[in-house]
Amino acid sequence: MSSNTEVWFAIPSANPELCRRTLPVWREMGYRIAVLQNYEKGDIPADIVVWKDHYPGWAESINILCREVIPKSAGIVVSGGDDMLPDARTPAHAIARRFNERFPDGFGVMQPQ
């Protein structure tokens, strides 16, 4: 896996307005974005948005996004919430590089902090 691996930010959201404020910051830091939207429909600045009539819970929402929505070619998925911002000092490509250094076979879990 190379250091130019796509890094996706995957979240559930019921708040389009909050997404319109926070997701552009993720994009500026180099992330692709996938959102499982529920409760309130609205335009949000994401690469992929899917709608669910009910909220399956945070963990299941992330599982759905990873299993059914984000391209299988995605190298890294970062999960969080619509009220979170990325670390302003660490762009997505740096996270990908660090992840690939630590897990050269691409199989691993990191908790960025």
Secondary structure, DSSP 4 states (H G I P E B T S, - for coil): --TT--EEEEEEES-HHHHHHHHHHHHHTT-EEEEEE-SS------SEEEE-SS---HHHHHHHIIIIIS-TT--EEEE--TT----TT--HHHHHHHHHHH-TTS-------
